[in-house]
Amino acid sequence: MKRYWLLFSQWVTVLLAVWFVVATLQPEWLRSAQRSADGMTLLQAPIGSPLSRPAGSLSAPARQASPAVVSINTSKANSQNPQSQDPWFRFFYGEQEEQNPAGLGSGVIVSPQGHILTNNHVIEDADDIEVVLADGRRAAAKVIGTDPDTDLALLKITLDKLPVIVLGQTQELQVGDVVLAIGNPFGVGQTVTSGIVSALGRSQLGINTFENFIQTDAAINPGNSGGALVDVNGHLMGINTAIYSRSGGSMGIGFAIPISTAKQVMQDLLKNGKVIRGWIGVEPQDMSPELAESFQLPKSGQTLPVGVVITGVLKNGPAAAAGIRPGDVVVKVAGQPVRNVSELLTQVAGLKPGVSAEVNVWRRQGEVNLRLTPAERPPASKVRK
C-alpha cells in the first residue's frame, strides 16, 4: 500500500512540475488549450441552448414570437367601368382590363380560437381576406369587427394547433428597451428587424382619432402594418401601424398601437361587435397663451394653460343639453385634468354612454361645474368631435 501511495505522490509531483514549467515559459500553450476546450463545449451544446448563441443574440424572442405572426392577403371584387360594355365606348377606348386590387399586410394570432389582431386599413373594403401562417398553412379569414378610430381590426380563422403569442404588459415598457418588429414588408416574406423604444405616448400625429403610440426605430416598412412589436421575451407589446417617411420606406420612425389599447378594443369587439365610447358633440381646440389671455384664465405656472377651448357645440347634443357653450374652456372631465384635445377625446371616450359625469368648464366669471350625460360615439365617418 505504501508503494502505491509513493508512486502516486511521485506522479503528482512530476505533473505539477511540468505545469509550472509550461505556465512559466510557454503560457500561451495553456490559453490555446482553454480556447479549444471552450470551442468543443460550444459545438457540443444542444441547438437552441444559450451556449449555442453569441452574446446579444435576439434569436430567442424572434423564434418564440414569429410563428404567431401571419401574412394577410386581401383582394377586392372585380370592378369594371359601367360603360365598358357600350360598343361606342369600346370603339374609342378599346377593351378595358378588369381591376382586381390586392393588398398585403400582417397580423398576430392572439388566441387559440384563431383570433387575429391587425390594422383596420389592412383589411378595409376587402372582399376576400386570406391568412398565411409562418408554417405555410392558409385559411380564409372572417372579420369579427373593426375600429377605425384606433385603426384596429379583429379577424378569425378556423385551423387547429395555432401558435399564439404571449400578450405583454405595456406599462412595463420604457424608453430605451430593445424591441423587435415582425411582419411581411413589401410582401417578401416574414422579416424580423430590431431597434429600441424611442418614445411612449405619442399623440396628435393625425394618424388616428385616438392616439397613444409607441415610437420605435426598428425598421417598419409597407406590409409590416398589423404585425407584432415584441420585447426581448417575445411578448407582444404593440401592433405596428404606421411609419414616418418621405420616401415610402423606413426612416427610423415607426409607430405601434400599445397592446393595452388593442386588448380593450379586442374585448369590446368580441363582446359587442363594435367599440362603445362616450361622445358629447363638441368641436374642441387646443389652448394657446393668446387664447388663455382672452379668456382670462388663471395663471397655472405652465408654458400653456390647462384646458381645451370649445369652438362649436352640436345642437341638441349631450354637451348642449348640459349647458356647454362655444367659448367655454373644459378644464376637467370626471375629475381628470384636460390639457389638450387628445386628452379630451380620450377621457370623453372613456365615459359610459347614458351615465352622467361631472365636467368642469371655465367661463369669464370663473369655473362652472356641469353634469353631462354622454351619448354613444357615432361611427367614425359620421362623428363630429
C-alpha positions as CSV (number, residue, x, y, z in Angstrom):
1,M,0.0,0.0,0.0
2,K,2.9,2.3,0.8
3,R,4.4,1.5,-2.5
4,Y,1.3,2.6,-4.4
5,W,0.9,5.8,-2.4
6,L,4.6,6.7,-3.0
7,L,4.1,6.1,-6.8
8,F,1.0,8.3,-6.8
9,S,2.8,11.1,-5.0
10,Q,5.7,11.0,-7.4
11,W,3.4,11.3,-10.4
12,V,1.6,14.2,-8.9
13,T,4.9,15.9,-8.2
14,V,6.1,15.4,-11.8
15,L,2.8,16.7,-13.3
16,L,2.8,19.8,-11.1
17,A,6.5,20.4,-12.1
18,V,5.6,20.2,-15.8
19,W,2.6,22.5,-15.3
20,F,4.7,25.0,-13.5
21,V,7.4,25.0,-16.2
22,V,4.9,25.4,-19.1
23,A,3.0,28.1,-17.2
24,T,6.2,30.0,-16.7
25,L,7.9,29.5,-20.1
26,Q,5.0,28.9,-22.5
27,P,1.8,30.3,-21.0
28,E,0.2,30.7,-24.5
29,W,0.0,26.9,-24.7
30,L,-2.4,26.8,-21.8
31,R,-4.5,29.6,-23.3
32,S,-4.7,27.8,-26.6
33,A,-5.8,24.6,-24.9
34,Q,-8.5,26.5,-22.9
35,R,-9.9,28.1,-26.1
36,S,-10.0,24.7,-27.8
37,A,-11.9,23.2,-24.8
38,D,-14.4,26.1,-24.9
39,G,-14.9,25.6,-28.6
40,M,-15.7,21.9,-28.1
41,T,-18.2,22.8,-25.4
42,L,-19.9,25.3,-27.7
43,L,-20.1,22.9,-30.6
44,Q,-21.4,20.1,-28.4
45,A,-24.1,22.4,-26.8
46,P,-27.7,21.5,-27.8
47,I,-29.1,23.6,-30.6
48,G,-31.2,26.5,-29.2
49,S,-29.4,26.5,-25.8
50,P,-27.9,29.8,-24.6
51,L,-24.4,28.5,-25.1
52,S,-25.1,27.9,-28.8
53,R,-25.8,31.6,-29.5
54,P,-23.4,34.6,-29.3
55,A,-23.9,37.2,-26.6
56,G,-26.6,39.8,-27.5
57,S,-28.4,37.5,-29.9
58,L,-32.2,38.1,-30.2
59,S,-32.9,34.8,-31.8
60,A,-34.8,33.5,-28.7
61,P,-37.6,36.2,-28.7
62,A,-37.8,36.1,-32.6
63,R,-38.1,32.3,-32.5
64,Q,-40.8,32.5,-29.8
65,A,-43.0,35.2,-31.4
66,S,-42.5,34.6,-35.2
67,P,-44.8,31.6,-35.5
68,A,-47.8,33.7,-34.3
69,V,-47.2,36.5,-36.8
70,V,-49.1,35.9,-40.1
71,S,-49.2,37.5,-43.6
72,I,-52.6,38.8,-44.7
73,N,-53.5,39.0,-48.4
74,T,-56.6,40.9,-49.4
75,S,-58.5,41.4,-52.6
76,K,-61.5,43.2,-53.9
77,A,-64.1,42.0,-56.3
78,N,-63.5,42.7,-60.0
79,S,-64.6,46.2,-60.9
80,Q,-65.3,47.4,-64.4
81,N,-66.2,50.8,-65.8
82,P,-70.0,50.7,-66.2
83,Q,-69.7,51.9,-69.8
84,S,-67.2,49.2,-70.8
85,Q,-70.0,47.2,-72.5
86,D,-71.1,50.2,-74.6
87,P,-69.9,49.5,-78.2
88,W,-69.1,53.2,-78.8
89,F,-67.1,53.3,-75.6
90,R,-65.1,50.2,-76.6
91,F,-64.6,51.7,-80.1
92,F,-63.0,54.9,-78.7
93,Y,-61.2,53.5,-75.6
94,G,-60.6,49.8,-76.5
95,E,-61.1,46.8,-74.3
96,Q,-60.8,47.7,-70.6
97,E,-58.9,45.3,-68.3
98,E,-60.8,44.2,-65.2
99,Q,-59.4,45.6,-62.0
100,N,-58.8,43.3,-59.0
101,P,-57.0,45.4,-56.4
102,A,-54.9,43.4,-53.9
103,G,-53.2,44.3,-50.7
104,L,-50.6,42.9,-48.3
105,G,-50.2,43.3,-44.6
106,S,-49.5,41.4,-41.4
107,G,-51.4,40.2,-38.3
108,V,-50.9,38.5,-34.9
109,I,-52.6,35.4,-33.6
110,V,-53.8,36.3,-30.1
111,S,-56.0,33.3,-29.1
112,P,-56.1,29.5,-29.6
113,Q,-59.6,30.0,-31.1
114,G,-57.9,31.7,-34.1
115,H,-58.4,35.4,-33.3
116,I,-56.0,37.7,-35.2
117,L,-55.3,41.4,-34.5
118,T,-54.3,43.6,-37.4
119,N,-54.8,47.1,-38.7
120,N,-58.2,48.2,-40.0
121,H,-56.5,49.8,-43.0
122,V,-55.0,46.4,-43.9
123,I,-58.5,44.8,-44.5
124,E,-60.7,47.9,-45.1
125,D,-63.1,47.4,-48.0
126,A,-61.6,43.9,-48.8
127,D,-64.0,41.3,-50.2
128,D,-61.6,38.4,-49.6
129,I,-59.1,38.0,-46.8
130,E,-56.5,35.2,-46.8
131,V,-54.2,34.5,-43.9
132,V,-50.9,32.7,-44.4
133,L,-49.1,31.2,-41.4
134,A,-45.4,31.0,-40.9
135,D,-45.6,27.2,-41.3
136,G,-47.2,27.7,-44.8
137,R,-50.8,26.9,-43.9
138,R,-53.5,29.1,-45.4
139,A,-57.0,30.0,-44.4
140,A,-59.8,32.4,-45.3
141,A,-60.5,34.9,-42.5
142,K,-63.7,36.3,-41.2
143,V,-64.0,39.9,-39.9
144,I,-65.2,39.9,-36.3
145,G,-65.2,43.7,-36.0
146,T,-63.3,46.8,-36.8
147,D,-62.5,50.1,-35.0
148,P,-61.4,52.8,-37.5
149,D,-60.8,55.3,-34.6
150,T,-57.8,53.3,-33.4
151,D,-57.1,51.6,-36.8
152,L,-57.6,48.1,-35.3
153,A,-59.5,45.1,-36.7
154,L,-60.1,41.6,-35.3
155,L,-60.2,38.6,-37.6
156,K,-60.9,34.9,-37.1
157,I,-59.6,31.8,-38.8
158,T,-60.5,28.1,-38.3
159,L,-57.4,26.0,-38.0
160,D,-56.1,23.5,-35.5
161,K,-52.9,23.8,-33.3
162,L,-52.4,27.5,-33.8
163,P,-49.3,29.2,-32.4
164,V,-50.4,32.0,-30.0
165,I,-48.3,35.0,-29.0
166,V,-48.0,35.9,-25.3
167,L,-49.5,39.3,-24.5
168,G,-47.2,41.7,-22.7
169,Q,-47.7,44.5,-20.2
170,T,-47.3,47.9,-21.9
171,Q,-46.8,49.7,-18.5
172,E,-43.5,47.8,-18.1
173,L,-42.1,49.2,-21.4
174,Q,-39.6,52.0,-21.1
175,V,-37.8,54.3,-23.5
176,G,-34.5,52.5,-24.5
177,D,-35.9,49.0,-24.2
178,V,-35.0,46.7,-27.1
179,V,-37.9,45.6,-29.3
180,L,-38.4,43.5,-32.5
181,A,-40.8,44.3,-35.3
182,I,-42.0,41.2,-37.1
183,G,-44.1,41.3,-40.2
184,N,-44.2,40.9,-44.0
185,P,-42.7,44.1,-45.5
186,F,-43.2,44.6,-49.3
187,G,-44.5,41.0,-49.5
188,V,-41.1,39.5,-49.4
189,G,-42.0,37.1,-46.5
190,Q,-41.7,37.2,-42.8
191,T,-39.0,39.5,-41.6
192,V,-37.6,40.5,-38.2
193,T,-36.0,43.9,-37.5
194,S,-34.7,45.2,-34.2
195,G,-34.4,48.6,-32.5
196,I,-35.4,50.4,-29.3
197,V,-38.4,52.1,-27.9
198,S,-37.8,55.8,-28.9
199,A,-40.7,57.3,-27.1
200,L,-44.0,56.5,-25.4
201,G,-47.4,58.1,-25.5
202,R,-47.0,59.8,-28.9
203,S,-50.2,61.6,-29.9
204,Q,-51.5,64.5,-32.0
205,L,-49.9,62.9,-35.1
206,G,-53.1,63.0,-37.2
207,I,-52.9,59.2,-37.9
208,N,-55.9,58.0,-35.8
209,T,-58.6,59.6,-33.8
210,F,-57.3,58.1,-30.6
211,E,-53.5,58.1,-30.4
212,N,-51.2,56.8,-27.7
213,F,-48.4,55.3,-29.9
214,I,-45.2,53.5,-29.0
215,Q,-42.5,55.0,-31.2
216,T,-39.6,52.8,-32.3
217,D,-36.6,52.9,-34.6
218,A,-37.0,49.2,-35.5
219,A,-37.3,49.2,-39.3
220,I,-41.1,49.1,-40.3
221,N,-42.0,49.2,-44.0
222,P,-45.2,48.9,-46.1
223,G,-46.5,45.4,-45.4
224,N,-45.5,45.5,-41.7
225,S,-48.8,47.1,-40.8
226,G,-50.7,44.9,-38.4
227,G,-47.5,43.0,-37.4
228,A,-46.0,42.5,-34.0
229,L,-43.8,44.7,-31.9
230,V,-42.3,42.4,-29.2
231,D,-39.9,42.7,-26.3
232,V,-36.8,40.7,-25.6
233,N,-39.0,38.0,-24.0
234,G,-41.0,37.6,-27.2
235,H,-44.1,39.1,-25.6
236,L,-46.5,41.3,-27.7
237,M,-46.1,45.0,-26.8
238,G,-47.8,46.6,-29.8
239,I,-49.4,46.3,-33.2
240,N,-47.2,48.1,-35.8
241,T,-49.4,50.6,-37.6
242,A,-47.6,53.5,-39.3
243,I,-44.3,55.0,-40.3
244,Y,-42.9,58.5,-40.9
245,S,-41.4,58.5,-44.3
246,R,-40.6,60.9,-47.2
247,S,-39.6,58.1,-49.5
248,G,-42.1,55.3,-48.7
249,G,-39.5,53.3,-46.9
250,S,-38.4,53.1,-43.3
251,M,-36.6,56.2,-41.9
252,G,-36.2,55.0,-38.4
253,I,-39.5,56.4,-37.0
254,G,-42.3,53.9,-36.7
255,F,-45.4,53.8,-34.5
256,A,-47.2,50.9,-32.8
257,I,-50.5,50.7,-31.0
258,P,-49.9,49.6,-27.4
259,I,-51.2,46.2,-26.5
260,S,-53.2,47.7,-23.7
261,T,-55.3,49.6,-26.2
262,A,-55.5,46.6,-28.5
263,K,-56.7,44.3,-25.7
264,Q,-59.5,46.7,-24.8
265,V,-60.6,47.1,-28.4
266,M,-60.5,43.3,-28.9
267,Q,-62.6,42.6,-25.8
268,D,-65.2,45.1,-27.0
269,L,-65.3,43.7,-30.5
270,L,-65.7,40.2,-29.1
271,K,-68.5,41.2,-26.7
272,N,-70.4,43.8,-28.8
273,G,-69.1,43.6,-32.3
274,K,-68.0,47.2,-32.0
275,V,-66.3,49.5,-29.6
276,I,-68.6,51.6,-27.5
277,R,-67.3,55.0,-26.5
278,G,-68.7,58.2,-24.9
279,W,-69.4,61.3,-27.1
280,I,-70.6,64.8,-26.2
281,G,-70.8,66.6,-29.5
282,V,-68.3,69.5,-29.4
283,E,-65.6,71.0,-31.6
284,P,-62.5,71.4,-29.4
285,Q,-59.3,73.4,-30.0
286,D,-56.0,73.3,-28.1
287,M,-55.3,76.2,-25.8
288,S,-52.7,78.8,-26.6
289,P,-51.3,81.7,-24.5
290,E,-53.2,84.2,-26.6
291,L,-56.5,82.4,-26.1
292,A,-55.8,81.9,-22.4
293,E,-55.3,85.7,-22.0
294,S,-58.5,86.5,-23.9
295,F,-60.5,84.0,-21.8
296,Q,-58.9,85.4,-18.6
297,L,-57.7,82.0,-17.4
298,P,-55.8,82.0,-14.1
299,K,-52.1,81.6,-14.4
300,S,-51.0,77.9,-13.8
301,G,-47.3,78.3,-14.0
302,Q,-47.1,76.1,-17.1
303,T,-46.0,77.0,-20.6
304,L,-49.5,76.5,-21.9
305,P,-52.5,76.9,-19.6
306,V,-54.6,73.8,-18.8
307,G,-57.8,73.5,-20.7
308,V,-59.4,73.0,-24.1
309,V,-61.4,75.6,-25.9
310,I,-64.9,74.7,-27.2
311,T,-65.3,76.4,-30.6
312,G,-68.6,74.7,-31.5
313,V,-71.4,72.7,-29.9
314,L,-73.7,70.4,-31.7
315,K,-77.3,71.5,-31.5
316,N,-79.4,69.1,-29.3
317,G,-76.2,67.1,-28.5
318,P,-75.2,66.0,-25.0
319,A,-72.9,69.0,-24.4
320,A,-75.6,71.4,-25.5
321,A,-78.1,69.8,-23.2
322,A,-75.7,70.1,-20.3
323,G,-75.3,73.8,-20.9
324,I,-71.8,73.9,-22.5
325,R,-71.4,76.9,-24.8
326,P,-69.0,77.9,-27.5
327,G,-66.2,79.8,-25.8
328,D,-66.2,77.6,-22.7
329,V,-62.9,76.1,-21.7
330,V,-63.1,72.5,-20.5
331,V,-60.6,72.0,-17.7
332,K,-61.7,68.7,-16.2
333,V,-63.8,65.6,-17.2
334,A,-64.9,63.3,-14.5
335,G,-62.3,64.8,-12.1
336,Q,-59.4,64.3,-14.6
337,P,-57.5,67.4,-15.8
338,V,-57.7,68.2,-19.6
339,R,-54.6,69.6,-21.2
340,N,-55.2,69.1,-24.9
341,V,-57.7,67.9,-27.5
342,S,-56.2,64.4,-27.4
343,E,-56.8,64.1,-23.7
344,L,-60.3,65.5,-24.0
345,L,-61.2,62.9,-26.7
346,T,-59.7,60.0,-24.7
347,Q,-61.4,61.0,-21.4
348,V,-64.8,61.5,-23.0
349,A,-64.5,58.2,-24.9
350,G,-63.9,56.5,-21.6
351,L,-67.3,57.8,-20.2
352,K,-70.1,55.2,-20.2
353,P,-72.9,56.3,-22.5
354,G,-76.1,57.2,-20.6
355,V,-74.3,57.6,-17.3
356,S,-73.9,61.3,-16.2
357,A,-70.5,62.7,-15.3
358,E,-69.2,66.0,-14.0
359,V,-67.5,68.4,-16.4
360,N,-65.7,71.5,-15.2
361,V,-65.5,74.5,-17.5
362,W,-64.1,77.9,-17.2
363,R,-66.1,81.0,-18.2
364,R,-65.3,84.6,-17.7
365,Q,-66.9,84.7,-14.4
366,G,-65.0,81.7,-13.1
367,E,-65.2,77.9,-13.0
368,V,-68.6,76.2,-13.5
369,N,-69.4,72.6,-12.7
370,L,-71.9,70.9,-15.0
371,R,-73.5,67.4,-15.1
372,L,-73.3,65.9,-18.6
373,T,-74.8,62.6,-19.9
374,P,-72.7,61.3,-22.8
375,A,-74.2,59.5,-25.8
376,E,-72.6,56.7,-27.7
377,R,-70.0,57.8,-30.1
378,P,-71.2,57.6,-33.7
379,P,-69.3,55.7,-36.4
380,A,-66.0,57.4,-37.5
381,S,-67.5,58.5,-40.8
382,K,-70.4,60.4,-39.2
383,V,-68.8,61.7,-36.0
384,R,-68.1,65.3,-35.1
385,K,-65.6,65.6,-32.2
